[in-house]
């Protein structure tokens, strides 16, 4: 077990180092435009030169990368970078990145976890219900609904829900600024974004759980348990579900990184101050410090969720654990 975690954590650190270099290389290729973006198109050459010198943009690539990581001193002789918790200064918001990025990450984390808490149990419930009686009326109904839910894009689902509950019924707010000063509570503001995410991702996972359950229900040991007189609920709960959920459960865990890094459409649609919307705004403004930090954090979430999925798969599958 310790060897497993050591190898995975070592791989995580190596991946983060390689990705940090690629991210920095990609975005720093256009660093000469940072000063013009920050100061405006009417800035003089002297002003641009002063800005570049103050922000160490005239240093070599290796020196800037080392200073960004926090392993080398910058042009001012200070060692202050990612390893020291200094993510640089945002040219869009005119403050240090670490003064606002954690609020955005916290908002998206809350949204993703609440959606995941609904998607996980419902996908298992409906997937198992449909898969344990293949071809039945309830199986066809759940399969049809899950296909429709997966086929409709997030922005269409969000627009439809907003048209019903905001415009027509006037029961919910159309935006989610995470501020209760407008008269709507935070919990009420989260309903439509969570409903949109749940509707889109639930259909995919239900179909995956259903397919795995159908396959398990045709195995010989299921037939043997039925012939021995075991009740059908016991067959499903004690024998079928554990084996059927091995593959889908890892996929369910993988939805965490998709919920965290791919919610930009929902956040933009409902004006939600989250992580994905922050990346888009920073990218449009060419705010390199924010984009680099956010990209690296997104990679960390993806790799960490993969490690969590491997660990869970190992716990559910004894053959992997003992090997």
N, C-alpha and C positions, 0 to 999 in steps of 0.2 A: 504493500500500500504506500509506504513512504517513498519507495523507488518510483512508483507511478506518479505521485505528486511532484517529486523532484524533477523528473523528466518533463512533465507538463509545464511546470513553472519556469524551468530553464528554457523551454521552447517559447514560452510567452515572452520572457525577457529578450530573447534573441529576435523574435518577430517584431517586438516593439522597437528595438534598435534599428533593424533594417527598414521598417516602415517610417520611422522618424527621419532617417536619412533621405528616403525617397520623397516624403512629403516636403521636407525642407528644400530639397533640390528642385522639385516641381514648382513650388511657389516662389522660391527666391530667384528663378530665372526671369521673373517680371518685377523684381524688386526696384528697378530703376524708375518705375511708374508710381511708387509709393509716395514719394515726396509731392509729386504733382497732384495726386489724388487727395492728399491730406491738406495741401495749401491752396489748391484750386488752380484752374488753368491760367490765371493771370499772374501767377507767382513769377518773380524774376529769377534769372539763373543764379544770382547771388543768394537769394533766399533758398532755392533748391539745394545749393551746395552746402549751406549752413545746416539745413535740415538733415541732409544725408550724413554730414559729419557728426552731428549731435546724436543721431540714432545708429551710428556705426555701420551705415550702409556702404561706406567706401572701403571697408575691410575686405579681405579675401574671403572666399567661400568657406574654407576650412575654419578660419578664425570665427566667422559668424555662426557656423554650425556648432562649434565647440562652446561658444558663448551662449547660444540658444539652449543647448543641453545643460549648461552650467558646469562644464568641466574645464573651461578655459576662461580667462578674464576677457572682458570686452574692451573696447577702445578706451574706456575711462578707467581701466584697471580694476573693475569690479567683477567678482565671480557671482553672478546672479542669473539663474536660468531655470529650466524646467525642474531640475533636481532640487533646487532651493524653493520651489513653489512660486517662482516668478515667471508668468507666462507671457510677459511682454505687455506693451501698451496698445490698446485698441485705437485705431485712427478714426473709427466711426463713432464710438461712444466717448472718446477722449478721456478714458480712464484705464487703469490696469485691468487686464483681462480677468484676473482672478477675483476682482471685486464684483463681477456680475455673472460670470459663467456658471458658478455653483448654484445660483438661483434658477437659471435656465435648466441646468441639469436636474435639479430637484423637481421642477415642475413637470418635466418630461418623464422622469422616473415615477412620479406619482401617477401620472396618466397611464404609463405603460403597465405598472403593477396592478392598478385597478382593472384595466382591461384584461390583463393576463389572469387575474383572479376569477374573472367571469368566463373567459374563453376556455381555460383549462378544464374545469369541471363539466361545462356544458358540452365540450367536444367529446369527452369520454362518455357522458351520459347518452347523447344522441347517437354517437358512433357505435357504441356497444348495443344500444337498442335496435338500431337498424341492421347491424351485422349478425346478430344472433338468430334472426329469422330472415334469411336472404329471400328476396322475391315477394315478401309479404306486402300488404298495403302500407303499413307503417314504414317499411324499408324504402319503398318507392317514393313515398311522400317526403321523407327526410332527405333522400338522395336528390330529389328534384329541388327542394328548397335550398340545400347546401350548394348545388350547382348554380342556382340563380344568385345566391349571396356572393359567391366567389366571382361570378362573371361581371357583376356591376362594380365599376371603379369606385374608389373611396370618395372622390369629389362628387360623383352622382348620388351616392348614398347619403352623404352629408347634406347635399342640396335638397334631396327629397325629405329627409328628416326635418330640416330647417323649415321647408315650405309647410309641412304639416303642423309641427309643434310650435313654431315661432310665428309664421304669418297667419296660418288658418286658425289654430286653437289658442295662440298667445299664451301658452303655458310655460315656455322656456325662453331664456335669453338667446339671441342669435350670435353672441360673441362670448368668449371666455377669457377676459383679461386678468383673471385671478385677483380681482379687486372687488370687494363687496360694497364699495361706496356707491355703486350705481343702483343699489336696491335689490340685486340678486345675490344670493349666497354663493359661496365657492362651490358647495356641493351641487347646487342647481346648475352652475355654469359648466360643470364637468360632465353632465349627463349626455349631451349631444356628441361631444368628442369621443367619449367612451363607447357610446352606442354605435357610432360610425366605425371605429376600430373593431369592435366586437363583431359587427355584422360582416365585415370584409374578411377577417381572418378566421372566423368560426367555421365558415363553409369549407375551407380547405382542410382544416384539421378533422372535421367530422368525416369527410370522405376518406381521409387517411386511416382513421381509427376503424371505420366501417370496413374498409378493404382488408385490413389486418384481421379483424374479427371474423370475417367471412372465411378467410383462409384457415384460421385456427379451428373453426367449428367443423371443418371437414377432416380433421386429423383423426387417426385411429383411436387415440386415447380418449377422445371425447365420445366416440361411438361406444367404446368399452365401458365408460362410466355410465352412459345411459342404459346399456344392456344389463349392467349390474343392479339397476333399480334406483340409482341416485336421482333425486329430483332435479328438474331442469334448472331452477334457480341456483342450486348448489353446483351443478355442472358449469354454469356460466361464471359464477363468482369465484369458485375455488380452483377451477382448472383452466377455463378459457381466457378470462380477463387478464391474468398475470402474463400469460404468454402473448396475448394479442397486443398488450400495451408496451412491449419492449421497444419495438421500432418506433411507433407513433409517439411514445413519451419523450424520446430524445428530440423528435421533431417539434413537439410542443415546447420543450425548453429552448429550442433554437428560435422560437418566435419572440423570445425576449429581446434579442438583438434587433430583430426586424421592427418590433414595436418601438424600440428606443431610437433607432437610427433612420427609420423610414416613415416617421409621422409628420413629415414636413407639409404634406398636402392637408392633413387634418388641422395642423396648427395654423397654417395660413388661412384656411377656410373659416375658422372660428376665432381668428386673431389671438391665438393662444401663445403666451410668451414662453415658448419652449426652446429646446435644444436645436431641433431641426430648422425652425424658422430663423433662429439666430445665425446658423451656418449660411443660409440663403442670403440673408441681409448682408452678412460680412463678405460673402463671395461677390455679390453685386457691387459692393463698395471697394473691393480689393483690399479688405482689411486682413493682411497676411497673418498678423499675430493671432487673431481670433480664429481664422480658418485653420491654421496649422495646429493650434491647441485642440480645437474641436475635432479635427480629423484624427488626431492621435488618440483622443479619448474614445472616439467611435470604434477605432480598431481595437482598443483595449476591451471594450464591451463585447465585441464580436468574438475575440479570442477567448475571453473569460467564459462566455456562454458555451463555447465549444468544449472547453475543459469540463465545465459543469455537466454538459451532456454526456461526455465520455465517462465521467465518474458515475452518473446515474445509470447509464447503460451497463456498466460493470456491476453495479449493485443488483440490477434486475436480472441479469443473465449470469447464472452461476458458472457457466462454461468459460466466460471471459474472466471472471474473478479468480477461478482456480488456476487458469493458465498463466 
